[in-house]
Amino acid sequence: MVERATKELFNEIKHASEADQFMTNMATSFIRTNPAEYLAELIQIKHVTKSQVIRRANLTPSIGYQYFDGKRRPNRARIIALGFGFQLTLTELNTMLKRTGYAVLYAKDE
């Protein structure tokens, strides 16, 4: 997959005549990441263990490991908790939220 620039995607949106056709044409350009895949990626990048992240995120170990194994999908609040567990910056946490299909943090939105 060739990654397309955000500016190019916005241009496609502006000139699209039908939403369904746009979504079909652009499906390969969207970033979708299974949370378990992204968590595994972060483990490698941050050089931490699953148990460290789970403990720092204040999650029950059995549930935390299910998130890492892909047996359960964490909700947005749990993704944020995992972000604390990974000790992510705000930018990294917002990237994690976007990549796993959740809205980014915004100060005026609880």
PyMOL commands that place a pseudoatom at each C-alpha (Angstrom):
pseudoatom trace, name=CA, resn=MET, resi=1, chain=A, elem=C, hetatm=0, pos=[0.000, 0.000, 0.000]
pseudoatom trace, name=CA, resn=VAL, resi=2, chain=A, elem=C, hetatm=0, pos=[1.328, 3.419, -0.958]
pseudoatom trace, name=CA, resn=GLU, resi=3, chain=A, elem=C, hetatm=0, pos=[0.620, 5.929, 1.783]
pseudoatom trace, name=CA, resn=ARG, resi=4, chain=A, elem=C, hetatm=0, pos=[-1.111, 8.992, 0.419]
pseudoatom trace, name=CA, resn=ALA, resi=5, chain=A, elem=C, hetatm=0, pos=[-0.571, 12.453, 1.832]
pseudoatom trace, name=CA, resn=THR, resi=6, chain=A, elem=C, hetatm=0, pos=[-3.312, 13.875, 4.036]
pseudoatom trace, name=CA, resn=LYS, resi=7, chain=A, elem=C, hetatm=0, pos=[-3.551, 16.917, 1.773]
pseudoatom trace, name=CA, resn=GLU, resi=8, chain=A, elem=C, hetatm=0, pos=[-4.209, 14.631, -1.195]
pseudoatom trace, name=CA, resn=LEU, resi=9, chain=A, elem=C, hetatm=0, pos=[-6.944, 12.786, 0.725]
pseudoatom trace, name=CA, resn=PHE, resi=10, chain=A, elem=C, hetatm=0, pos=[-8.606, 16.077, 1.700]
pseudoatom trace, name=CA, resn=ASN, resi=11, chain=A, elem=C, hetatm=0, pos=[-8.576, 17.085, -1.964]
pseudoatom trace, name=CA, resn=GLU, resi=12, chain=A, elem=C, hetatm=0, pos=[-10.284, 13.791, -2.861]
pseudoatom trace, name=CA, resn=ILE, resi=13, chain=A, elem=C, hetatm=0, pos=[-12.959, 14.448, -0.217]
pseudoatom trace, name=CA, resn=LYS, resi=14, chain=A, elem=C, hetatm=0, pos=[-13.615, 17.968, -1.547]
pseudoatom trace, name=CA, resn=HIS, resi=15, chain=A, elem=C, hetatm=0, pos=[-14.129, 16.675, -5.079]
pseudoatom trace, name=CA, resn=ALA, resi=16, chain=A, elem=C, hetatm=0, pos=[-16.085, 13.520, -4.299]
pseudoatom trace, name=CA, resn=SER, resi=17, chain=A, elem=C, hetatm=0, pos=[-19.638, 13.411, -5.613]
pseudoatom trace, name=CA, resn=GLU, resi=18, chain=A, elem=C, hetatm=0, pos=[-20.812, 10.373, -3.607]
pseudoatom trace, name=CA, resn=ALA, resi=19, chain=A, elem=C, hetatm=0, pos=[-19.729, 9.267, -0.145]
pseudoatom trace, name=CA, resn=ASP, resi=20, chain=A, elem=C, hetatm=0, pos=[-20.078, 5.531, -0.850]
pseudoatom trace, name=CA, resn=GLN, resi=21, chain=A, elem=C, hetatm=0, pos=[-17.964, 5.722, -3.988]
pseudoatom trace, name=CA, resn=PHE, resi=22, chain=A, elem=C, hetatm=0, pos=[-15.338, 7.816, -2.206]
pseudoatom trace, name=CA, resn=MET, resi=23, chain=A, elem=C, hetatm=0, pos=[-15.118, 5.297, 0.650]
pseudoatom trace, name=CA, resn=THR, resi=24, chain=A, elem=C, hetatm=0, pos=[-14.765, 2.412, -1.801]
pseudoatom trace, name=CA, resn=ASN, resi=25, chain=A, elem=C, hetatm=0, pos=[-12.083, 4.177, -3.837]
pseudoatom trace, name=CA, resn=MET, resi=26, chain=A, elem=C, hetatm=0, pos=[-10.109, 5.292, -0.800]
pseudoatom trace, name=CA, resn=ALA, resi=27, chain=A, elem=C, hetatm=0, pos=[-10.425, 2.167, 1.382]
pseudoatom trace, name=CA, resn=THR, resi=28, chain=A, elem=C, hetatm=0, pos=[-6.766, 1.223, 0.926]
pseudoatom trace, name=CA, resn=SER, resi=29, chain=A, elem=C, hetatm=0, pos=[-5.611, 4.701, 2.009]
pseudoatom trace, name=CA, resn=PHE, resi=30, chain=A, elem=C, hetatm=0, pos=[-7.157, 4.578, 5.480]
pseudoatom trace, name=CA, resn=ILE, resi=31, chain=A, elem=C, hetatm=0, pos=[-5.072, 3.478, 8.439]
pseudoatom trace, name=CA, resn=ARG, resi=32, chain=A, elem=C, hetatm=0, pos=[-6.775, 0.762, 10.423]
pseudoatom trace, name=CA, resn=THR, resi=33, chain=A, elem=C, hetatm=0, pos=[-4.892, -1.072, 13.097]
pseudoatom trace, name=CA, resn=ASN, resi=34, chain=A, elem=C, hetatm=0, pos=[-6.084, -3.886, 15.260]
pseudoatom trace, name=CA, resn=PRO, resi=35, chain=A, elem=C, hetatm=0, pos=[-5.434, -2.737, 18.846]
pseudoatom trace, name=CA, resn=ALA, resi=36, chain=A, elem=C, hetatm=0, pos=[-3.486, -5.929, 19.630]
pseudoatom trace, name=CA, resn=GLU, resi=37, chain=A, elem=C, hetatm=0, pos=[-1.197, -5.303, 16.639]
pseudoatom trace, name=CA, resn=TYR, resi=38, chain=A, elem=C, hetatm=0, pos=[-0.607, -1.720, 17.716]
pseudoatom trace, name=CA, resn=LEU, resi=39, chain=A, elem=C, hetatm=0, pos=[0.099, -2.767, 21.313]
pseudoatom trace, name=CA, resn=ALA, resi=40, chain=A, elem=C, hetatm=0, pos=[2.661, -5.281, 20.042]
pseudoatom trace, name=CA, resn=GLU, resi=41, chain=A, elem=C, hetatm=0, pos=[4.259, -2.533, 17.952]
pseudoatom trace, name=CA, resn=LEU, resi=42, chain=A, elem=C, hetatm=0, pos=[4.476, -0.247, 20.992]
pseudoatom trace, name=CA, resn=ILE, resi=43, chain=A, elem=C, hetatm=0, pos=[6.048, -3.018, 23.096]
pseudoatom trace, name=CA, resn=GLN, resi=44, chain=A, elem=C, hetatm=0, pos=[8.898, -3.123, 20.575]
pseudoatom trace, name=CA, resn=ILE, resi=45, chain=A, elem=C, hetatm=0, pos=[9.220, 0.651, 20.255]
pseudoatom trace, name=CA, resn=LYS, resi=46, chain=A, elem=C, hetatm=0, pos=[9.076, 1.427, 23.991]
pseudoatom trace, name=CA, resn=HIS, resi=47, chain=A, elem=C, hetatm=0, pos=[11.171, -1.574, 25.135]
pseudoatom trace, name=CA, resn=VAL, resi=48, chain=A, elem=C, hetatm=0, pos=[8.768, -2.533, 27.912]
pseudoatom trace, name=CA, resn=THR, resi=49, chain=A, elem=C, hetatm=0, pos=[7.054, -5.754, 28.901]
pseudoatom trace, name=CA, resn=LYS, resi=50, chain=A, elem=C, hetatm=0, pos=[3.342, -6.456, 28.814]
pseudoatom trace, name=CA, resn=SER, resi=51, chain=A, elem=C, hetatm=0, pos=[3.322, -6.896, 32.585]
pseudoatom trace, name=CA, resn=GLN, resi=52, chain=A, elem=C, hetatm=0, pos=[4.951, -3.475, 33.094]
pseudoatom trace, name=CA, resn=VAL, resi=53, chain=A, elem=C, hetatm=0, pos=[2.363, -1.786, 30.892]
pseudoatom trace, name=CA, resn=ILE, resi=54, chain=A, elem=C, hetatm=0, pos=[-0.548, -3.619, 32.504]
pseudoatom trace, name=CA, resn=ARG, resi=55, chain=A, elem=C, hetatm=0, pos=[0.666, -2.750, 36.001]
pseudoatom trace, name=CA, resn=ARG, resi=56, chain=A, elem=C, hetatm=0, pos=[1.237, 0.943, 35.130]
pseudoatom trace, name=CA, resn=ALA, resi=57, chain=A, elem=C, hetatm=0, pos=[-2.181, 1.081, 33.431]
pseudoatom trace, name=CA, resn=ASN, resi=58, chain=A, elem=C, hetatm=0, pos=[-3.775, -0.272, 36.608]
pseudoatom trace, name=CA, resn=LEU, resi=59, chain=A, elem=C, hetatm=0, pos=[-5.501, -3.072, 34.697]
pseudoatom trace, name=CA, resn=THR, resi=60, chain=A, elem=C, hetatm=0, pos=[-6.411, -6.523, 35.896]
pseudoatom trace, name=CA, resn=PRO, resi=61, chain=A, elem=C, hetatm=0, pos=[-3.694, -8.823, 34.492]
pseudoatom trace, name=CA, resn=SER, resi=62, chain=A, elem=C, hetatm=0, pos=[-6.142, -11.288, 32.953]
pseudoatom trace, name=CA, resn=ILE, resi=63, chain=A, elem=C, hetatm=0, pos=[-7.954, -8.540, 31.035]
pseudoatom trace, name=CA, resn=GLY, resi=64, chain=A, elem=C, hetatm=0, pos=[-4.730, -6.719, 30.144]
pseudoatom trace, name=CA, resn=TYR, resi=65, chain=A, elem=C, hetatm=0, pos=[-3.230, -9.837, 28.582]
pseudoatom trace, name=CA, resn=GLN, resi=66, chain=A, elem=C, hetatm=0, pos=[-6.457, -10.427, 26.637]
pseudoatom trace, name=CA, resn=TYR, resi=67, chain=A, elem=C, hetatm=0, pos=[-6.022, -6.964, 25.090]
pseudoatom trace, name=CA, resn=PHE, resi=68, chain=A, elem=C, hetatm=0, pos=[-2.454, -7.804, 24.074]
pseudoatom trace, name=CA, resn=ASP, resi=69, chain=A, elem=C, hetatm=0, pos=[-3.490, -11.217, 22.723]
pseudoatom trace, name=CA, resn=GLY, resi=70, chain=A, elem=C, hetatm=0, pos=[-6.387, -9.758, 20.725]
pseudoatom trace, name=CA, resn=LYS, resi=71, chain=A, elem=C, hetatm=0, pos=[-8.996, -11.802, 22.599]
pseudoatom trace, name=CA, resn=ARG, resi=72, chain=A, elem=C, hetatm=0, pos=[-10.708, -8.606, 23.758]
pseudoatom trace, name=CA, resn=ARG, resi=73, chain=A, elem=C, hetatm=0, pos=[-10.869, -5.155, 22.228]
pseudoatom trace, name=CA, resn=PRO, resi=74, chain=A, elem=C, hetatm=0, pos=[-10.146, -2.369, 24.716]
pseudoatom trace, name=CA, resn=ASN, resi=75, chain=A, elem=C, hetatm=0, pos=[-12.625, 0.492, 24.781]
pseudoatom trace, name=CA, resn=ARG, resi=76, chain=A, elem=C, hetatm=0, pos=[-11.431, 4.097, 24.531]
pseudoatom trace, name=CA, resn=ALA, resi=77, chain=A, elem=C, hetatm=0, pos=[-10.963, 4.483, 28.298]
pseudoatom trace, name=CA, resn=ARG, resi=78, chain=A, elem=C, hetatm=0, pos=[-8.814, 1.337, 28.399]
pseudoatom trace, name=CA, resn=ILE, resi=79, chain=A, elem=C, hetatm=0, pos=[-6.758, 2.534, 25.418]
pseudoatom trace, name=CA, resn=ILE, resi=80, chain=A, elem=C, hetatm=0, pos=[-6.087, 5.728, 27.364]
pseudoatom trace, name=CA, resn=ALA, resi=81, chain=A, elem=C, hetatm=0, pos=[-5.139, 3.666, 30.436]
pseudoatom trace, name=CA, resn=LEU, resi=82, chain=A, elem=C, hetatm=0, pos=[-2.771, 1.618, 28.263]
pseudoatom trace, name=CA, resn=GLY, resi=83, chain=A, elem=C, hetatm=0, pos=[-1.300, 4.888, 27.000]
pseudoatom trace, name=CA, resn=PHE, resi=84, chain=A, elem=C, hetatm=0, pos=[-0.458, 5.748, 30.607]
pseudoatom trace, name=CA, resn=GLY, resi=85, chain=A, elem=C, hetatm=0, pos=[0.956, 2.252, 30.989]
pseudoatom trace, name=CA, resn=PHE, resi=86, chain=A, elem=C, hetatm=0, pos=[3.260, 2.847, 28.039]
pseudoatom trace, name=CA, resn=GLN, resi=87, chain=A, elem=C, hetatm=0, pos=[4.063, 6.327, 29.396]
pseudoatom trace, name=CA, resn=LEU, resi=88, chain=A, elem=C, hetatm=0, pos=[3.150, 7.890, 26.061]
pseudoatom trace, name=CA, resn=THR, resi=89, chain=A, elem=C, hetatm=0, pos=[3.327, 11.578, 25.317]
pseudoatom trace, name=CA, resn=LEU, resi=90, chain=A, elem=C, hetatm=0, pos=[0.070, 13.332, 24.438]
pseudoatom trace, name=CA, resn=THR, resi=91, chain=A, elem=C, hetatm=0, pos=[0.980, 13.181, 20.757]
pseudoatom trace, name=CA, resn=GLU, resi=92, chain=A, elem=C, hetatm=0, pos=[1.764, 9.457, 20.985]
pseudoatom trace, name=CA, resn=LEU, resi=93, chain=A, elem=C, hetatm=0, pos=[-1.474, 8.799, 22.870]
pseudoatom trace, name=CA, resn=ASN, resi=94, chain=A, elem=C, hetatm=0, pos=[-3.525, 10.667, 20.270]
pseudoatom trace, name=CA, resn=THR, resi=95, chain=A, elem=C, hetatm=0, pos=[-1.801, 8.646, 17.547]
pseudoatom trace, name=CA, resn=MET, resi=96, chain=A, elem=C, hetatm=0, pos=[-2.663, 5.458, 19.429]
pseudoatom trace, name=CA, resn=LEU, resi=97, chain=A, elem=C, hetatm=0, pos=[-6.294, 6.548, 19.729]
pseudoatom trace, name=CA, resn=LYS, resi=98, chain=A, elem=C, hetatm=0, pos=[-6.514, 7.398, 16.020]
pseudoatom trace, name=CA, resn=ARG, resi=99, chain=A, elem=C, hetatm=0, pos=[-4.805, 4.195, 14.905]
pseudoatom trace, name=CA, resn=THR, resi=100, chain=A, elem=C, hetatm=0, pos=[-7.161, 2.057, 16.992]
pseudoatom trace, name=CA, resn=GLY, resi=101, chain=A, elem=C, hetatm=0, pos=[-10.298, 3.841, 15.789]
pseudoatom trace, name=CA, resn=TYR, resi=102, chain=A, elem=C, hetatm=0, pos=[-11.058, 6.184, 18.676]
pseudoatom trace, name=CA, resn=ALA, resi=103, chain=A, elem=C, hetatm=0, pos=[-11.407, 9.956, 18.947]
pseudoatom trace, name=CA, resn=VAL, resi=104, chain=A, elem=C, hetatm=0, pos=[-8.341, 11.882, 20.099]
pseudoatom trace, name=CA, resn=LEU, resi=105, chain=A, elem=C, hetatm=0, pos=[-8.186, 13.643, 23.433]
pseudoatom trace, name=CA, resn=TYR, resi=106, chain=A, elem=C, hetatm=0, pos=[-9.676, 17.117, 23.485]
pseudoatom trace, name=CA, resn=ALA, resi=107, chain=A, elem=C, hetatm=0, pos=[-9.658, 19.263, 26.625]
pseudoatom trace, name=CA, resn=LYS, resi=108, chain=A, elem=C, hetatm=0, pos=[-13.322, 20.251, 26.361]
pseudoatom trace, name=CA, resn=ASP, resi=109, chain=A, elem=C, hetatm=0, pos=[-14.610, 16.723, 25.653]
pseudoatom trace, name=CA, resn=GLU, resi=110, chain=A, elem=C, hetatm=0, pos=[-14.707, 14.285, 28.563]
for i in range(1, 110): cmd.bond("trace and resi %d" % i, "trace and resi %d" % (i + 1))
show_as sticks, trace
zoom trace
